[in-house]
Amino acid sequence: MPVDIYLNYEKIGFKTKHSYNPEAGHLWTCTRRNLGIEETITISSGSATYVEDARVLVQLDPRLKEPEAALSSLQFMVTIPFEGNSEDKCRELQQWIIDNLYNDKAENTCGDVKFTIHAPTNMVRMLTVVKKY
């Protein structure tokens, strides 16, 4: 559920905004800014009771941060409970993120959830999480 994601990110210092459009559905946006790093988590769904997709976007100031600074936010997403996840799978996904931090469009699946890492530049890292139907 969206609440599982945004409340967990709020616990580590993110601020959340929610918007609703009858045609597009719900959108939750969680943000946090620190020196040299801007993190945005977006969660979208047609209903407040399930997640269709989520995205973790980390933008880095290359003068202050290396891409590894994005790891904690990317890895945190895979620790949030979802169908098919387990403690072992969570560790596997966290290691997969480390192993693929520099691999643009690397993909992994867990049950009916698809994870994709995007690494278009040294200044941007993104993890998309999409429920497959």
ROBA-143991 format. One line per field, with one value per residue (C-alpha): residue number from 1; residue in one letter; chain; z, x, y. Coordinates in nm, 4 decimals, padded with zeros to 6 digits, m for minus. Each point is the difference from the previous one (the first is absolute). Layout:
BEGIN
num: (NUM,...)
residuo: (a,...)
cadena: (A,...)
z: (Z,...)
x: (X,...)
y: (Y,...)
//
This chain:
BEGIN
num: (1,2,3,4,5,6,7,8,9,10,11,12,13,14,15,16,17,18,19,20,21,22,23,24,25,26,27,28,29,30,31,32,33,34,35,36,37,38,39,40,41,42,43,44,45,46,47,48,49,50,51,52,53,54,55,56,57,58,59,60,61,62,63,64,65,66,67,68,69,70,71,72,73,74,75,76,77,78,79,80,81,82,83,84,85,86,87,88,89,90,91,92,93,94,95,96,97,98,99,100,101,102,103,104,105,106,107,108,109,110,111,112,113,114,115,116,117,118,119,120,121,122,123,124,125,126,127,128,129,130,131,132,133)
residuo: (m,p,v,d,i,y,l,n,y,e,k,i,g,f,k,t,k,h,s,y,n,p,e,a,g,h,l,w,t,c,t,r,r,n,l,g,i,e,e,t,i,t,i,s,s,g,s,a,t,y,v,e,d,a,r,v,l,v,q,l,d,p,r,l,k,e,p,e,a,a,l,s,s,l,q,f,m,v,t,i,p,f,e,g,n,s,e,d,k,c,r,e,l,q,q,w,i,i,d,n,l,y,n,d,k,a,e,n,t,c,g,d,v,k,f,t,i,h,a,p,t,n,m,v,r,m,l,t,v,v,k,k,y)
cadena: (A,A,A,A,A,A,A,A,A,A,A,A,A,A,A,A,A,A,A,A,A,A,A,A,A,A,A,A,A,A,A,A,A,A,A,A,A,A,A,A,A,A,A,A,A,A,A,A,A,A,A,A,A,A,A,A,A,A,A,A,A,A,A,A,A,A,A,A,A,A,A,A,A,A,A,A,A,A,A,A,A,A,A,A,A,A,A,A,A,A,A,A,A,A,A,A,A,A,A,A,A,A,A,A,A,A,A,A,A,A,A,A,A,A,A,A,A,A,A,A,A,A,A,A,A,A,A,A,A,A,A,A,A)
z: (00.0000,m00.0650,00.3718,00.0616,m00.2276,00.0875,00.3771,m00.0003,m00.1951,00.2350,00.2906,m00.1533,m00.0603,m00.3230,m00.0381,m00.1861,m00.2182,m00.1398,m00.3000,m00.1625,m00.3484,m00.0900,m00.3427,00.1011,00.3534,00.3077,00.0101,00.3124,m00.0175,00.2762,m00.0031,00.1986,m00.0681,00.1558,m00.1056,m00.3467,m00.0239,m00.0873,00.0398,m00.1340,00.0416,m00.2042,00.0484,m00.2410,00.0013,m00.1044,00.3606,00.3463,00.0733,m00.2406,m00.1781,m00.3775,m00.0153,00.2093,m00.0868,00.1978,m00.1697,00.1440,m00.1496,00.1054,m00.0151,m00.1566,00.1767,00.3375,m00.0438,m00.1823,m00.1354,00.3065,00.2007,m00.1655,00.1385,00.3283,m00.1618,m00.2787,00.2365,00.2511,m00.2588,m00.0239,00.3789,m00.0020,00.0123,m00.3245,m00.1227,m00.0676,00.2035,00.2806,00.2137,m00.2288,m00.3164,00.1544,00.0557,m00.3561,m00.1405,00.2106,m00.1312,m00.3546,00.0369,00.1114,m00.2858,m00.2593,00.1222,m00.3218,m00.2355,m00.1714,m00.0410,00.2018,00.0870,00.2665,00.1007,00.3242,m00.0419,m00.2026,00.0718,m00.2504,00.1150,m00.2418,00.0797,m00.2157,m00.0037,m00.2892,00.1460,00.3087,00.1363,m00.0148,00.1346,m00.0141,00.1034,m00.1485,00.1587,m00.2116,00.0752,m00.2978,m00.1013)
x: (00.0000,00.1231,m00.0120,00.2617,00.2410,m00.0515,m00.0244,00.3261,00.1718,m00.1473,00.1602,00.3427,m00.0610,m00.1991,m00.2957,m00.3078,m00.2563,m00.3093,m00.2078,m00.3009,m00.1423,m00.3133,00.1454,00.3592,m00.0454,00.2142,00.3556,00.2137,00.3295,00.2578,00.3021,00.3164,00.2909,00.3422,00.3277,00.0776,m00.2928,m00.3691,m00.2235,m00.3537,m00.2252,m00.3207,m00.2782,m00.2908,m00.3202,m00.3612,m00.0920,00.1388,m00.0112,00.2706,00.3147,00.0243,00.3500,00.2572,00.3188,00.3031,00.1883,00.3302,00.1679,00.3578,00.2306,00.3073,00.2303,m00.1224,m00.1362,00.0846,m00.2720,00.0440,m00.1720,m00.3251,00.0236,m00.1847,m00.3157,m00.0013,00.0586,m00.2570,m00.2768,00.0581,m00.0292,m00.3632,m00.2391,m00.1579,m00.1485,00.2709,00.2672,00.1851,00.2998,00.2258,m00.1429,00.0368,00.3729,00.0317,m00.1676,00.2189,00.3113,m00.1386,m00.0294,00.3648,00.1127,m00.1965,00.0397,00.1865,m00.2085,m00.2648,m00.3284,00.1015,m00.3133,m00.1034,m00.3313,m00.1457,m00.3359,m00.2128,00.2151,00.2578,00.2954,00.2057,00.3076,00.0627,00.3492,m00.0008,00.2774,00.2218,m00.2397,m00.3182,m00.1088,m00.3550,m00.1746,m00.3406,m00.2292,m00.2936,m00.2631,m00.0372,m00.3541)
y: (00.0000,00.3546,00.0776,m00.2723,00.1833,00.3643,m00.0524,m00.1947,00.2779,00.2626,m00.1886,00.0717,00.3692,00.0299,00.2370,m00.1313,00.1738,m00.1719,00.0979,m00.1598,00.0386,m00.2008,m00.0819,m00.0718,m00.1318,00.0551,00.1322,00.0139,00.1885,m00.0325,00.2324,00.0546,00.2334,00.0020,00.1565,m00.1352,m00.2413,00.0345,m00.3054,m00.0387,m00.3019,m00.0118,m00.2516,m00.0187,m00.1978,00.0089,m00.0782,00.0696,m00.3746,m00.1240,00.1184,m00.0070,00.1387,00.1803,00.1820,00.1074,00.2845,00.1186,00.3053,00.0658,00.2999,m00.1656,00.2468,m00.1283,m00.3527,m00.3206,m00.2340,m00.2233,00.2751,m00.1153,m00.3539,00.0514,00.1413,m00.2573,m00.2901,00.1251,m00.0429,m00.3769,m00.0406,00.1156,m00.2978,m00.1127,m00.3257,m00.2563,00.1764,m00.1729,00.0862,m00.2065,00.1550,00.3451,m00.0633,m00.1318,00.3110,00.2292,m00.1768,00.0157,00.3784,00.0228,m00.2254,00.1993,00.3566,00.0871,m00.2193,00.2090,m00.1876,m00.3081,m00.2021,m00.2473,m00.1530,m00.1276,m00.1697,00.2372,00.3071,00.1252,00.2130,00.2093,00.2073,00.3042,00.1502,00.2487,00.2225,00.0175,00.2619,m00.2102,m00.3359,m00.1310,m00.3200,m00.0713,m00.2568,m00.1155,m00.2600,m00.2318,m00.0918)
//
